[in-house]
Amino acid sequence: MFDTLSERLGQTLKTLRGQGRLSEDNIKDSLREVRMALLEADVALPVVKEFIAHVKERAVGEEVSKSLTPGQAFIKIVQEELTALMGAANESLDLAAQPPVIILMAGLQGSGKTTSTGKLARYLKEREKKKVAVVSTDVYRPAAIQQLETVAGEVGAEFIPSEAKEKPLAIAKRALKQARTAYADVLIVDTAGRLHVDEEMMAEIKAIHKELGPTETLFVVDSMTGQDAANTAKAFNDALELTGVILTKTDGDARGGAALSVRQVTGKPIKFLGVGEKSSALEPFHPDRVASRILGMGDVLSLIEEAEQKVDMEKAEKLAKKLKKGKGFDLEDFRDQLQQMKNMGGIASLLDKMPGVAGLPANVKDQVDDKQFVRLEAIINSMTPKERQRPDLIKGSRKRRIANGSGTQVQDVNRLLKQFTQMQKMMKKASKGGLGKMMKGMKGQLPPGMPF
């Protein structure tokens, strides 16, 4: 997400970064470029105008002129204004109400409500330790109820059955009773997709809203619709009092216009980002971290939080002890590292949060492909336990057998063994002299902006 915007802003701000002084003229030129970058990212025009006005007011004042590094001061202003534009801080769900806390999901058809219902159920179950029940009032879309049942089974949420012949309002009433009986902490109500201009359908969701009195009414919207996402959210908010927005499909959106427009246009916060197809691919929206990512500064805090949530600490500690004792890093350890990376959303997701990666050339970023990791894992799985523990055994005929077993070429096996040897050397350095020495040895291979 934000690839196009990051690239454009990065080029513009790079020219300012090292300048000893800033004049009104070069600030004006830079702001023109920033304006164009935002418009190309499909940010709503009124939002762009207001943002540029705020930055200009601060940039031509004493704040920049009295700074020792005016270029850096200007970038800091842009970062702070981007953060303010998106809502200053993360606004979490209100889970303090009397249980079951009711969350009503609203949105257009195809925006990803049912998938987001499952992701949110998993998030609340794993991160907030809540007992979650889900129900579908979508009696119009074929197999919508069955889809939610499948999703609920995957994430371990309690599914409250409903049927296509029932009335949505009746389903909602019954679901609330069942959630209370089951002592659920949270009830998530998935509704049918509807257009805000469809009076009959809007009357239906208003009746459900009035009956349930939800603590949270979340508007689920596809980020790839750009500023239309913000306009649709506003129209829904006018008809139905929303408490927040979930932006879906952000992993496929290179522009990011919706994320920058929604708060300003609707007055409602973005609470979550859908960042992939997996049920774990839902991230709380932190405006300050997103602003850092847009400006190529990375998002180390989210990276740490993700590691704490998804990395198998037991395996990590086991590996650390093994290295400390002087036992070698083998191919089974290498496979574990690949799996841990996959659990954290893959290499593309990790790179997106690392400082300096936005400055990498497009052809370098394009080479990042998570399919390579699937291939590497398949090759390692085709080896015998003895070969995984002693890679030096893998010679000619063994290589051919491994390649045939994994559906790859001998060159792929050779490439994996070469990558493994490099990783083995790095791990050896890490066990002897700590992480600092290892990172210094990698300096030439790291993206610009890394602090080593």
C-alpha positions as CSV (number, residue, x, y, z in Angstrom):
1,M,0.0,0.0,0.0
2,F,1.1,3.6,-0.7
3,D,3.8,2.5,-3.1
4,T,3.1,5.2,-5.7
5,L,2.6,7.9,-3.1
6,S,5.8,6.9,-1.2
7,E,7.8,7.0,-4.4
8,R,6.5,10.4,-5.5
9,L,6.9,12.0,-2.0
10,G,10.3,10.4,-1.5
11,Q,11.6,12.0,-4.7
12,T,10.2,15.4,-3.7
13,L,11.4,15.4,-0.1
14,K,14.8,14.0,-1.0
15,T,15.7,17.2,-2.8
16,L,14.8,19.2,0.4
17,R,16.4,17.0,3.0
18,G,20.0,18.3,2.8
19,Q,19.3,21.9,2.0
20,G,20.9,24.5,4.3
21,R,18.0,26.9,4.0
22,L,14.5,26.9,2.5
23,S,13.0,29.8,0.7
24,E,9.3,30.4,0.1
25,D,9.9,29.6,-3.6
26,N,11.3,26.1,-3.1
27,I,8.7,25.3,-0.4
28,K,6.1,26.4,-3.0
29,D,7.6,24.1,-5.6
30,S,7.8,21.2,-3.2
31,L,4.2,21.7,-2.1
32,R,3.1,21.6,-5.8
33,E,4.8,18.2,-6.1
34,V,3.2,17.0,-2.9
35,R,-0.2,18.2,-4.1
36,M,0.3,16.3,-7.4
37,A,1.4,13.1,-5.5
38,L,-1.7,13.2,-3.3
39,L,-4.1,13.8,-6.3
40,E,-2.5,10.9,-8.2
41,A,-3.0,8.7,-5.1
42,D,-6.7,9.5,-5.5
43,V,-7.0,11.6,-2.4
44,A,-10.2,13.7,-2.3
45,L,-9.5,17.3,-3.6
46,P,-10.9,19.1,-0.5
47,V,-8.7,17.0,1.6
48,V,-5.6,17.8,-0.5
49,K,-6.4,21.5,-0.4
50,E,-6.7,21.6,3.4
51,F,-3.6,19.5,3.9
52,I,-1.4,21.7,1.6
53,A,-2.8,24.8,3.4
54,H,-1.8,23.5,6.8
55,V,1.7,22.4,5.7
56,K,2.3,25.7,3.9
57,E,1.2,27.8,7.0
58,R,3.7,25.9,9.2
59,A,6.5,25.6,6.6
60,V,6.8,29.3,5.8
61,G,6.7,30.3,9.5
62,E,9.5,30.4,12.0
63,E,9.3,26.6,12.6
64,V,11.3,25.9,9.5
65,S,13.4,29.0,9.1
66,K,14.9,28.9,12.6
67,S,15.7,25.1,12.3
68,L,19.3,24.0,11.9
69,T,18.2,21.5,9.3
70,P,15.2,23.2,7.4
71,G,14.8,20.2,5.0
72,Q,14.4,17.8,7.9
73,A,12.0,20.2,9.7
74,F,9.8,20.4,6.6
75,I,9.6,16.6,6.3
76,K,8.7,16.5,10.0
77,I,5.8,18.9,9.3
78,V,4.6,16.8,6.4
79,Q,4.7,13.7,8.6
80,E,2.8,15.4,11.5
81,E,0.2,16.8,9.1
82,L,-0.3,13.3,7.4
83,T,-0.8,11.8,10.9
84,A,-3.3,14.5,11.9
85,L,-5.1,14.0,8.5
86,M,-5.7,10.3,9.3
87,G,-6.7,10.8,12.9
88,A,-3.7,11.4,15.1
89,A,-3.8,8.1,17.0
90,N,-5.3,4.6,16.8
91,E,-8.9,4.5,18.0
92,S,-9.5,1.0,19.3
93,L,-12.9,-0.7,19.6
94,D,-15.1,0.1,22.7
95,L,-15.2,-3.2,24.5
96,A,-16.1,-1.8,27.9
97,A,-19.9,-2.0,27.4
98,Q,-22.0,-4.7,29.1
99,P,-21.5,-8.0,27.3
100,P,-22.3,-9.1,24.7
101,V,-20.7,-6.0,23.0
102,I,-22.5,-5.7,19.7
103,I,-20.5,-4.9,16.5
104,L,-22.6,-4.2,13.4
105,M,-20.9,-4.6,10.0
106,A,-22.2,-2.5,7.2
107,G,-21.1,-1.8,3.6
108,L,-21.5,-2.3,-0.1
109,Q,-21.7,-5.7,-1.9
110,G,-18.3,-7.2,-2.4
111,S,-16.5,-5.0,0.0
112,G,-15.4,-7.9,2.2
113,K,-17.8,-7.8,5.1
114,T,-18.0,-11.5,5.8
115,T,-14.2,-12.0,5.5
116,S,-13.7,-9.0,7.8
117,T,-16.2,-10.4,10.3
118,G,-14.1,-13.6,10.5
119,K,-10.8,-11.6,10.7
120,L,-12.2,-9.4,13.5
121,A,-13.5,-12.4,15.4
122,R,-10.1,-13.9,15.3
123,Y,-8.4,-10.6,16.3
124,L,-10.8,-10.2,19.3
125,K,-10.3,-13.9,20.3
126,E,-6.5,-13.9,20.1
127,R,-5.6,-10.3,21.1
128,E,-8.4,-9.3,23.4
129,K,-9.1,-12.9,24.8
130,K,-12.8,-12.5,24.1
131,K,-15.5,-15.2,23.5
132,V,-16.9,-14.1,20.1
133,A,-20.2,-15.1,18.5
134,V,-21.1,-14.3,14.9
135,V,-24.3,-14.2,12.9
136,S,-25.3,-13.4,9.3
137,T,-28.5,-11.4,8.5
138,D,-27.7,-11.6,4.8
139,V,-30.7,-13.5,3.4
140,Y,-30.2,-12.3,-0.2
141,R,-26.7,-13.4,-1.4
142,P,-26.6,-17.1,-2.1
143,A,-24.5,-19.1,0.4
144,A,-23.7,-15.9,2.4
145,I,-24.8,-17.7,5.6
146,Q,-22.8,-20.8,4.8
147,Q,-19.7,-18.7,4.0
148,L,-19.8,-17.1,7.5
149,E,-20.3,-20.5,9.0
150,T,-17.1,-21.7,7.3
151,V,-15.2,-18.6,8.3
152,A,-16.4,-18.9,11.9
153,G,-15.2,-22.5,12.0
154,E,-11.7,-21.5,10.7
155,V,-11.2,-18.8,13.4
156,G,-12.9,-20.6,16.3
157,A,-15.8,-18.2,16.8
158,E,-19.3,-19.4,17.8
159,F,-21.6,-19.4,14.8
160,I,-25.3,-18.6,15.4
161,P,-27.3,-20.3,12.6
162,S,-29.8,-18.4,10.4
163,E,-31.8,-19.2,7.3
164,A,-32.5,-17.4,4.1
165,K,-36.3,-17.6,4.7
166,E,-36.0,-15.6,7.9
167,K,-36.4,-11.8,8.2
168,P,-33.0,-10.0,9.0
169,L,-34.5,-8.2,12.0
170,A,-35.8,-11.5,13.5
171,I,-32.4,-13.1,13.0
172,A,-30.7,-10.2,14.8
173,K,-33.1,-10.4,17.8
174,R,-32.7,-14.1,18.2
175,A,-28.9,-13.9,17.8
176,L,-28.7,-11.4,20.7
177,K,-30.7,-13.8,22.9
178,Q,-28.5,-16.7,22.0
179,A,-25.3,-14.7,22.5
180,R,-26.5,-13.8,26.0
181,T,-27.4,-17.4,26.8
182,A,-23.9,-18.5,25.6
183,Y,-22.2,-15.8,27.7
184,A,-20.5,-14.4,24.6
185,D,-18.3,-11.3,25.2
186,V,-18.9,-10.0,21.7
187,L,-21.5,-10.5,19.0
188,I,-20.6,-9.5,15.5
189,V,-23.5,-9.1,13.1
190,D,-22.7,-9.4,9.4
191,T,-25.3,-7.7,7.2
192,A,-26.1,-7.8,3.5
193,G,-24.4,-5.5,1.1
194,R,-26.4,-2.5,0.1
195,L,-26.3,0.8,-1.7
196,H,-27.0,4.0,0.4
197,V,-29.5,5.0,-2.3
198,D,-31.6,1.8,-1.8
199,E,-34.2,3.1,0.6
200,E,-35.7,-0.3,1.4
201,M,-32.4,-1.8,2.3
202,M,-31.3,1.2,4.3
203,A,-34.6,1.1,6.2
204,E,-33.8,-2.6,7.0
205,I,-30.3,-1.9,8.5
206,K,-31.6,1.1,10.4
207,A,-34.3,-1.2,12.0
208,I,-31.5,-3.7,12.9
209,H,-29.4,-0.9,14.3
210,K,-32.3,0.5,16.4
211,E,-33.2,-2.9,17.8
212,L,-29.7,-4.0,18.7
213,G,-28.2,-0.6,19.7
214,P,-24.7,-1.7,18.7
215,T,-21.6,-0.3,20.6
216,E,-19.7,-0.3,17.3
217,T,-21.1,0.2,13.8
218,L,-18.2,-0.4,11.4
219,F,-18.3,0.5,7.7
220,V,-16.4,-2.1,5.6
221,V,-15.1,-0.6,2.4
222,D,-12.7,-1.6,-0.4
223,S,-9.6,0.7,-0.3
224,M,-9.1,0.2,-4.1
225,T,-12.1,2.4,-4.8
226,G,-10.0,5.4,-3.7
227,Q,-11.9,8.6,-2.8
228,D,-15.2,6.9,-3.7
229,A,-14.6,4.8,-0.5
230,A,-14.6,8.0,1.6
231,N,-17.7,9.4,-0.2
232,T,-19.6,6.1,0.2
233,A,-18.7,6.0,3.9
234,K,-20.0,9.6,4.3
235,A,-23.3,8.7,2.7
236,F,-23.7,5.7,5.0
237,N,-22.7,7.8,8.0
238,D,-25.4,10.3,7.1
239,A,-28.0,7.5,7.2
240,L,-26.6,5.4,10.0
241,E,-24.4,6.6,12.8
242,L,-21.0,4.9,12.2
243,T,-18.3,4.5,14.8
244,G,-15.4,3.6,12.5
245,V,-14.2,2.1,9.2
246,I,-12.4,-1.1,8.1
247,L,-10.4,-0.6,4.9
248,T,-10.1,-3.9,3.1
249,K,-7.8,-5.1,0.2
250,T,-5.1,-2.6,1.2
251,D,-2.4,-5.1,0.1
252,G,-3.6,-4.6,-3.5
253,D,-3.9,-0.8,-3.3
254,A,-0.7,1.0,-4.4
255,R,-2.3,4.5,-4.1
256,G,-3.7,4.8,-0.6
257,G,-6.2,7.6,-1.4
258,A,-8.9,6.1,0.7
259,A,-6.8,5.9,3.9
260,L,-5.9,9.6,3.5
261,S,-9.5,10.7,2.7
262,V,-11.8,8.7,5.0
263,R,-11.2,10.5,8.3
264,Q,-11.4,14.0,6.8
265,V,-14.5,13.3,4.7
266,T,-16.5,11.3,7.2
267,G,-15.2,12.5,10.6
268,K,-15.0,8.8,11.5
269,P,-11.7,6.9,12.3
270,I,-10.3,4.0,10.3
271,K,-10.0,1.3,13.0
272,F,-8.5,-1.6,10.9
273,L,-6.8,-2.4,7.7
274,G,-7.4,-5.7,5.8
275,V,-3.9,-6.5,4.6
276,G,-4.4,-9.9,2.9
277,E,-6.6,-13.0,2.4
278,K,-5.6,-14.9,5.5
279,S,-7.8,-14.7,8.6
280,S,-4.9,-13.2,10.5
281,A,-4.4,-10.4,8.0
282,L,-6.1,-7.6,9.9
283,E,-4.1,-4.8,11.4
284,P,-5.2,-2.0,13.8
285,F,-4.8,1.4,12.0
286,H,-2.2,3.6,13.6
287,P,-2.1,7.0,11.7
288,D,1.4,7.9,13.0
289,R,2.9,4.6,11.8
290,V,1.2,4.8,8.4
291,A,2.5,8.3,7.9
292,S,6.0,7.0,8.6
293,R,5.5,4.2,6.1
294,I,4.3,6.7,3.5
295,L,7.5,8.8,4.0
296,G,9.8,5.7,3.8
297,M,10.6,5.7,7.5
298,G,9.2,2.2,8.0
299,D,7.0,1.0,10.8
300,V,9.2,-0.8,13.3
301,L,6.6,-0.8,16.1
302,S,4.1,-2.8,14.1
303,L,6.9,-5.1,13.1
304,I,7.8,-5.8,16.7
305,E,4.1,-6.3,17.7
306,E,3.7,-8.7,14.8
307,A,6.8,-10.6,15.9
308,E,5.4,-10.9,19.4
309,Q,2.1,-12.2,18.2
310,K,3.2,-14.5,15.4
311,V,6.7,-15.7,16.0
312,D,7.1,-19.1,17.9
313,M,9.2,-17.9,20.8
314,E,9.8,-21.4,22.0
315,K,11.5,-22.3,18.6
316,A,13.4,-19.0,18.6
317,E,14.8,-19.6,22.1
318,K,15.7,-23.2,21.2
319,L,17.6,-22.0,18.2
320,A,19.4,-19.3,20.3
321,K,20.5,-22.0,22.8
322,K,21.6,-24.3,20.1
323,L,23.8,-21.6,18.5
324,K,25.2,-20.6,21.9
325,K,26.3,-24.2,22.5
326,G,28.2,-24.0,19.2
327,K,26.0,-26.4,17.4
328,G,25.6,-25.6,13.7
329,F,22.6,-23.9,12.0
330,D,21.1,-26.6,9.8
331,L,18.5,-26.8,7.0
332,E,15.7,-27.7,9.5
333,D,16.5,-24.4,11.3
334,F,16.5,-22.6,7.9
335,R,13.0,-24.1,7.1
336,D,11.8,-22.9,10.5
337,Q,12.9,-19.4,9.7
338,L,11.1,-19.4,6.4
339,Q,7.9,-20.6,8.1
340,Q,8.2,-17.9,10.8
341,M,8.5,-15.3,8.0
342,K,5.5,-16.7,6.3
343,N,3.5,-16.4,9.6
344,M,4.4,-12.7,9.7
345,G,2.7,-12.1,6.3
346,G,5.6,-12.9,4.0
347,I,8.7,-11.0,3.0
348,A,6.7,-8.3,1.1
349,S,4.7,-7.4,4.2
350,L,7.9,-7.3,6.3
351,L,9.8,-5.1,3.8
352,D,6.8,-2.7,3.7
353,K,7.4,-2.0,7.4
354,M,11.2,-1.7,7.3
355,P,12.9,1.7,7.2
356,G,14.6,2.7,3.9
357,V,12.9,0.1,1.7
358,A,10.7,2.8,0.0
359,G,14.0,4.2,-1.4
360,L,14.9,0.9,-3.1
361,P,14.7,0.8,-6.9
362,A,11.4,-0.6,-8.3
363,N,13.2,-3.4,-10.1
364,V,14.7,-4.6,-6.7
365,K,11.3,-4.5,-5.0
366,D,9.7,-6.4,-7.9
367,Q,12.1,-9.3,-7.2
368,V,10.5,-9.9,-3.8
369,D,8.2,-12.8,-4.3
370,D,6.8,-15.0,-1.5
371,K,6.4,-17.9,-4.0
372,Q,10.2,-18.3,-3.8
373,F,9.8,-19.2,-0.1
374,V,7.2,-21.9,-0.9
375,R,9.7,-23.3,-3.5
376,L,12.5,-23.2,-0.9
377,E,10.4,-25.0,1.6
378,A,9.4,-27.7,-0.9
379,I,13.1,-28.3,-1.7
380,I,14.0,-28.7,2.0
381,N,10.9,-31.0,2.6
382,S,12.2,-33.3,-0.3
383,M,15.4,-33.9,1.7
384,T,16.0,-36.7,4.1
385,P,16.3,-35.8,7.9
386,K,20.1,-36.7,7.6
387,E,20.5,-34.4,4.6
388,R,18.8,-31.5,6.4
389,Q,21.1,-31.9,9.4
390,R,24.3,-32.4,7.2
391,P,23.9,-30.4,4.0
392,D,27.5,-31.3,3.0
393,L,26.2,-34.7,2.0
394,I,24.1,-33.3,-0.8
395,K,26.0,-34.0,-4.0
396,G,25.1,-34.8,-7.6
397,S,22.6,-37.7,-7.5
398,R,21.1,-36.5,-4.2
399,K,20.5,-33.0,-5.8
400,R,18.7,-34.6,-8.8
401,R,16.5,-36.7,-6.5
402,I,15.7,-33.6,-4.3
403,A,14.9,-31.5,-7.5
404,N,12.6,-34.3,-8.8
405,G,10.8,-34.6,-5.5
406,S,10.1,-30.9,-5.1
407,G,9.2,-30.3,-8.8
408,T,12.2,-27.9,-9.3
409,Q,15.5,-27.9,-11.1
410,V,19.0,-28.8,-9.9
411,Q,19.9,-25.1,-10.3
412,D,17.2,-24.3,-7.7
413,V,18.7,-26.8,-5.2
414,N,22.1,-25.2,-5.8
415,R,20.7,-21.7,-5.2
416,L,19.1,-22.8,-2.0
417,L,22.3,-24.4,-0.7
418,K,24.2,-21.2,-1.6
419,Q,21.6,-19.0,0.3
420,F,21.7,-21.5,3.2
421,T,25.6,-21.2,3.4
422,Q,25.3,-17.4,3.6
423,M,22.7,-17.7,6.3
424,Q,24.8,-20.2,8.2
425,K,27.8,-17.8,8.2
426,M,25.6,-14.9,9.5
427,M,24.3,-17.1,12.3
428,K,27.8,-18.1,13.2
429,K,28.7,-14.3,13.5
430,A,25.6,-13.7,15.5
431,S,26.5,-16.5,18.0
432,K,30.1,-15.2,18.3
433,G,29.9,-11.5,18.3
434,G,26.2,-10.7,18.7
435,L,23.7,-9.1,16.3
436,G,25.7,-5.9,15.8
437,K,28.7,-7.6,14.3
438,M,26.4,-9.7,12.0
439,M,24.6,-6.6,10.8
440,K,27.8,-4.7,10.2
441,G,29.0,-7.6,8.0
442,M,25.8,-7.2,6.0
443,K,26.0,-3.5,5.6
444,G,26.4,-3.5,1.8
445,Q,23.4,-5.7,1.4
446,L,21.0,-3.7,3.5
447,P,18.5,-1.1,2.1
448,P,19.5,2.6,2.6
449,G,18.4,4.1,5.8
450,M,19.2,1.1,8.0
451,P,21.2,2.3,11.1
452,F,24.3,0.1,10.7
